[in-house]
Amino acid sequence: MSQYTRRNFLKGGAAVAGATLLPAARAQGARVKVGLMLPYTGTYAQLGVAIENGFRLALAEHGGKFGGREIEFYKVDDESDPGKAPENANKLVQRDKVDVLVGTVHSGVEMGIIKVVRESGTLHIIPNAGADAATGGMCAPNIFRTSFSNWQPPYPLGKILMDRGLKSAVFITWKYGAGEESLGGFRDGYSKAGGKIVKELFLPFPNVEFQALLTEIAAIKPDAVVCFFAGGGAAKFIRDYAAAGLKGKIPLFGAGFLTDGILDAVGDAAQGIETTLHYGDGIETKRNKDFRLAYAKTFLLQPDVYAVQGYDAGLLLAAGLAAVKGDINNKAGMIKAMEAARIDSPRGPWTMSKAHNPIQDIYLRRVVGKENKVIGVAHKALADPARGCKMV
Ligand code: BEZ
């Protein structure tokens, strides 16, 4: 795939020898086909729903059209199952012939999507999955991300811990791409600041039998525990951490997914947990307040980071289609505009890196009541290192 260059993409060729699987050119004026490949069942189901809601809110705020074109949705539940990912992506790309594929949440599933869209050349917007390779070694002109790389959110946490004298940490996570890369980001920041990870603990995704590992943590007695969990599994981890008697004894930190979208379900056990993330409910800007109000009114739910990322995926597509006046066949024009877009996000304005990943502020947040309260900026304008990306 290393021969996959901007030039052959823009010429309309696919990377695979001889294959030209680009969707057939769509008639001007026809509806733009958007495929949503998201988890609608399983531990990440709520995340998928929030992303779709956010995307639809952005569309509604544009009067139901991007670049003057109506949108037709095609949906696939990816079940957060990497084994089914290429088949599911091909349902949208080959069968439904979508113009744009928006998805997904799970990094392992994302790797399957990337394989498909690198071959087909389909425009692809990632509204969550942090797989480092998506904007690293597997980056491509048609792949954009509106969320984060797994490396980004936990990277600034290391210095924060060391500033508080927390010199040893246990890292606990699911054993799959997002957990391992989140650990990598934390390790980079923590070791740079002089900290030591004394134990790395893993369990298979989406297993939530945490008891034995919590007993091990109690025996190790590190200065801090750092983790990557999200969705329903994160809620269970927080409850089990408190039930094991660790809350108040060993401070718990994480990439902010730990406490996003789950505070209603967790209650007191989450109080005081600090995390780093590119969003916080309590960002005190008019932009964020307006977004939160509109989302709550429309869906009768509080938005979270996933809703913001879905919303920003809509804003990015809007920017691309506006620049080409709705001509989805003008891919070169769309890509140029999406690369140059400055997204006026509820998280704060952000721009695209050369590898097509957000350059964004990472906030330090603390759970207070039902809110991830922003208590500081952990890192200004953090860019992913984009290791291995040939576009950089
Ligand atoms: C991931 O698999 O990339 C992921 C899933 C949920 C939250 C954050 C990242």
Boltz pocket constraint, residues with backbone or C-beta under 6 A from the ligand:
constraints:
  - pocket:
      binder: B
      contacts: [[A, 105], [A, 106], [A, 107], [A, 108], [A, 128], [A, 129], [A, 130], [A, 131], [A, 150], [A, 178], [A, 230], [A, 257]]
      max_distance: 6.0
